[in-house]
Amino acid sequence: MSKMKIAVIGCGKIANIAHLGPLSKMDDVEIKYAVDLIPERAEAAGKNYGAGQALTDYKTALQDREVTAVYVLTPNYSHYTITMDALRAGKHVFCEKPITTNYALSKEMADEANKRNLILNIGVCNRYHKSVELIKEYVEQGKLGEVYHIYCSFRAFRSIPGLGGPFTIKAQSGGGVLIDWGIHYLDLILFITGIKTKTVSANAYSKLGKDISKYVYKDMWAGPPVPDGVYDVDDMVTGFIRTTGASISFNGAWAQNIDAEEGGYIDFMGDKGGIRLRYGGHFTYYTTENGALQTVKPDYNIPDMYTREDLRFIEAVRKGIKTRSHIDRVLESARLLDAIYESADKQVEITLSS
Ligand SMILES: NC(=O)c1ccc[n+]([C@@H]2O[C@H](COP(=O)([O-])OP(=O)(O)OC[C@H]3O[C@@H](n4cnc5c(N)ncnc54)[C@H](O)[C@@H]3O)[C@@H](O)[C@H]2O)c1
C-alpha cells in the first residue's frame, strides 16, 4: 500500500500528546509537513517524529498535490478557516474538537465537506475510549433498564488552560470550560445514548481568572499565562437539559475554590442499574440480582483512544467512509453548546428546534 502523505497543522500540546506519535508509527502514513506559526515547534516535530518539511504557512502544504489529508490542531477559531481552505484545496481533514467557535460555522464546515465528498472528522476522542464503547453496549443491551437521568461533573481545582491566550479569549475560543471540557462529556453522553436534546437551562460564570496576574494555579495546559492577555470566558458552568430520553444535568469548572479530588465523572442512572464512569478511566456498574445489591468493576485494558481515532481517520479517508466521529455525527453537540451559552447569556430556557 502506498503511503498516504499528510500535513499536521499546529504542533502544540495536543499534536505532541495525541497525534504526532501515533501518526509517525503508521507504516502507511508519511507526515510530509509539520506546520506551526512558531517555527521551533514545527522543527521539533521533524526531530521528534520524523515529520518532513517544517513550515510556518499551512497554505504551502495545501498546494502540494501529493498531500491527501491534513490535521488541524490549532486554536478553536482557526479550525474554520484552515479546514475550509483545506477542503477547498481537495484535502480530507481531521480537525480537533470543538468543531469551531459556534454551530453556524460548524454547519458550514460540514456542508463544504459533504459537497466535495471529502472526509471531515472531529477530535471527539472519547468516542474511541474503551469504557465509552462498553457503556454504550450496556445501555443498548438494557443492563441499565430505562436510563432516566445522567449527571456529569467536570470540575477541577485550579486548571484554567493558557490563561490570557487563545483558550480564554472568547472571540478565539468560542467559550471557556464548557466548549473546552464540557464538549467531551456532553458529546459522549449523546453518543452513548443517541438521545436528541429538546430544551436547555444554564448559567455560566467568569470569576477566578479575571485578574490574570493574581490567579494562583496548580497546573496550566498550554501555558504559561499571558499577563497582559484577555480573560472573558466561563470558568464555571451549570445546567439542565431535557431530551427525547434521559434528562441531563451538569457542573463544570476550569477553576473553583474547592479541590475536586474525585476528578471528572459521569453517572448514568437507570431503573435496573447505574454506571459511574470515571472520566478517561474505568467504570463501576451497580445493579441488583436475586434480591442483593451488586457492584461490578469490569477489568479490561484501555487502549490509547487517540491512536484509535487516528487509525479510524486514515481508514475513513482510504475507504471513503463516515466513521463515528464524522462531523455530521458531531453537529448535535455543537448545537447543544450554542444553546447552553445562549441560555446563560439570556437567562432563559432555550428550546432546540428538532
Ligand atoms: N481532544 C482533546 O482532548 C484535546 C485536548 C486539548 C486540546 N484540544 C484542542 O486542540 C486544539 C489545539 O490545542 P492545544 O492544546 O494543542 O493548543 P496549543 O496552544 O498548545 O497549540 C496550538 C498550536 O497551533 C499553532 N497555530 C496557531 N495558529 C496557527 C496557524 N494559523 N497555522 C499553524 N499553526 C498555528 C500555535 O502556534 C500552537 O503551537 C484546540 O482546538 C483544543 O481545543 C483537544
The ligand as a Tripos MOL2 file, in Angstrom:
@<TRIPOS>MOLECULE
LIG
   44    48     1     0     0
SMALL
NO_CHARGES

@<TRIPOS>ATOM
      1 N1         -9.0980   16.0840   22.0680 N.am      1 LIG1
      2 C1         -8.6550   16.6050   23.1810 C.2       1 LIG1
      3 O1         -8.7620   16.0200   24.2340 O.2       1 LIG1
      4 C2         -7.9830   17.9630   23.1520 C.ar      1 LIG1
      5 C3         -7.1460   18.3010   24.2200 C.ar      1 LIG1
      6 C4         -6.5120   19.5390   24.1710 C.ar      1 LIG1
      7 C5         -6.7190   20.4180   23.1330 C.ar      1 LIG1
      8 N2         -7.5800   20.0690   22.1200 N.ar      1 LIG1
      9 C6         -7.8550   21.0250   21.0290 C.3       1 LIG1
     10 O2         -6.7080   21.1160   20.1840 O.3       1 LIG1
     11 C7         -6.5790   22.4520   19.6790 C.3       1 LIG1
     12 C8         -5.1760   22.9360   19.9870 C.3       1 LIG1
     13 O3         -4.9870   22.9580   21.3810 O.3       1 LIG1
     14 P1         -3.5550   22.8080   22.0620 P.3       1 LIG1
     15 O4         -3.8190   22.4820   23.4740 O.co2     1 LIG1
     16 O5         -2.6720   21.9320   21.2720 O.co2     1 LIG1
     17 O6         -3.0700   24.3350   21.9610 O.3       1 LIG1
     18 P2         -1.5690   24.8540   21.8410 P.3       1 LIG1
     19 O7         -1.6330   26.3090   22.0510 O.co2     1 LIG1
     20 O8         -0.6600   24.0480   22.7090 O.co2     1 LIG1
     21 O9         -1.1870   24.5330   20.3150 O.3       1 LIG1
     22 C9         -1.7660   25.1730   19.2110 C.3       1 LIG1
     23 C10        -0.6490   25.4230   18.1870 C.3       1 LIG1
     24 O10        -1.2140   25.9240   16.9700 O.3       1 LIG1
     25 C11        -0.3110   26.8790   16.4440 C.3       1 LIG1
     26 N3         -1.0460   27.7190   15.4990 N.ar      1 LIG1
     27 C12        -1.9740   28.6670   15.7580 C.ar      1 LIG1
     28 N4         -2.4560   29.1860   14.6080 N.ar      1 LIG1
     29 C13        -1.8120   28.5590   13.6030 C.ar      1 LIG1
     30 C14        -1.8560   28.6640   12.1840 C.ar      1 LIG1
     31 N5         -2.6670   29.5220   11.5580 N.pl3     1 LIG1
     32 N6         -1.0240   27.8680   11.4510 N.ar      1 LIG1
     33 C15        -0.1850   26.9990   12.0620 C.ar      1 LIG1
     34 N7         -0.0990   26.8550   13.4200 N.ar      1 LIG1
     35 C16        -0.9020   27.6300   14.1690 C.ar      1 LIG1
     36 C17         0.2080   27.6090   17.6720 C.3       1 LIG1
     37 O11         1.4160   28.2820   17.4110 O.3       1 LIG1
     38 C18         0.3740   26.4530   18.6580 C.3       1 LIG1
     39 O12         1.6610   25.8840   18.6200 O.3       1 LIG1
     40 C19        -7.6750   23.2740   20.3520 C.3       1 LIG1
     41 O13        -8.7540   23.4120   19.4720 O.3       1 LIG1
     42 C20        -8.1060   22.4220   21.5470 C.3       1 LIG1
     43 O14        -9.4720   22.5890   21.8940 O.3       1 LIG1
     44 C21        -8.1840   18.8580   22.1060 C.ar      1 LIG1
@<TRIPOS>BOND
     1     1     2 1
     2     2     3 2
     3     2     4 1
     4     4     5 ar
     5     4    44 ar
     6     5     6 ar
     7     6     7 ar
     8     7     8 ar
     9     8     9 1
    10     8    44 ar
    11     9    10 1
    12     9    42 1
    13    10    11 1
    14    11    12 1
    15    11    40 1
    16    12    13 1
    17    13    14 1
    18    14    15 2
    19    14    16 1
    20    14    17 1
    21    17    18 1
    22    18    19 2
    23    18    20 1
    24    18    21 1
    25    21    22 1
    26    22    23 1
    27    23    24 1
    28    23    38 1
    29    24    25 1
    30    25    26 1
    31    25    36 1
    32    26    27 ar
    33    26    35 ar
    34    27    28 ar
    35    28    29 ar
    36    29    30 ar
    37    29    35 ar
    38    30    31 1
    39    30    32 ar
    40    32    33 ar
    41    33    34 ar
    42    34    35 ar
    43    36    37 1
    44    36    38 1
    45    38    39 1
    46    40    41 1
    47    40    42 1
    48    42    43 1
@<TRIPOS>SUBSTRUCTURE
     1 LIG1         1 GROUP 0 **** ****
